[in-house]
Amino acid sequence: MKFSKSTLFIGALTIIGIGFTAASVNSMLSIPDVKVSYSTNECIGVTNYAEGDAYTCSNLPPKYNHIWVK
């Protein structure tokens, strides 16, 4: 079975796109959650999802999901 160059090109781009999407989703799911009090605006706690992360309120990660709590 022969494939045209355009078919192979589109297939390669599709595979690359799926790879980038999977890497992005994995990165988004491993970002820690930082819970911040709505009334005092202070850190209440950090939920780490990635294995090996040990972030705390005194050691906040460079990127995190900001979650307001009571």
C-alpha positions as CSV (number, residue, x, y, z in Angstrom):
1,M,0.0,0.0,0.0
2,K,1.4,3.4,-1.0
3,F,0.7,6.6,0.8
4,S,1.1,10.0,-0.8
5,K,3.6,12.6,0.7
6,S,0.7,14.7,1.9
7,T,-1.0,11.8,3.7
8,L,2.3,11.0,5.5
9,F,2.8,14.6,6.4
10,I,-0.7,14.9,7.8
11,G,-0.2,11.7,9.8
12,A,3.1,12.9,11.2
13,L,1.5,16.3,12.2
14,T,-1.4,14.4,13.9
15,I,1.0,12.2,15.9
16,I,3.0,15.3,17.0
17,G,-0.2,17.1,17.9
18,I,-1.4,14.2,20.1
19,G,2.0,14.1,21.8
20,F,1.9,17.8,22.6
21,T,-1.7,17.5,23.9
22,A,-0.8,14.6,26.2
23,A,2.2,16.4,27.6
24,S,0.2,19.5,28.3
25,V,-2.6,17.6,30.1
26,N,0.0,15.8,32.2
27,S,1.6,19.1,33.1
28,M,-1.7,20.7,34.1
29,L,-2.7,17.7,36.2
30,S,0.5,17.8,38.2
31,I,0.4,21.5,39.2
32,P,-0.1,21.9,43.0
33,D,-3.2,23.5,44.5
34,V,-2.6,26.3,47.0
35,K,-5.6,27.0,49.3
36,V,-5.9,30.6,50.3
37,S,-8.3,32.0,52.9
38,Y,-10.8,34.4,51.3
39,S,-11.1,36.6,54.5
40,T,-7.4,36.8,55.5
41,N,-5.7,36.2,52.1
42,E,-3.2,33.8,53.8
43,C,-2.1,30.4,52.6
44,I,-4.0,27.6,54.4
45,G,-2.4,24.6,52.7
46,V,-0.8,23.1,49.7
47,T,-1.9,19.9,47.9
48,N,1.0,18.3,46.0
49,Y,0.1,16.0,43.1
50,A,3.4,15.3,41.5
51,E,5.5,12.6,43.1
52,G,8.5,14.2,44.9
53,D,6.9,17.6,45.3
54,A,7.0,18.9,48.9
55,Y,5.7,22.5,48.6
56,T,4.3,24.2,51.6
57,C,2.8,27.6,52.4
58,S,6.3,28.8,53.3
59,N,7.7,27.3,50.1
60,L,5.2,28.0,47.4
61,P,5.7,26.5,43.9
62,P,6.4,28.8,41.0
63,K,3.1,27.8,39.3
64,Y,0.0,26.7,41.1
65,N,-3.8,26.6,41.1
66,H,-5.1,29.3,43.4
67,I,-8.1,28.0,45.3
68,W,-10.1,30.3,47.6
69,V,-11.4,28.8,50.8
70,K,-13.4,30.0,53.9
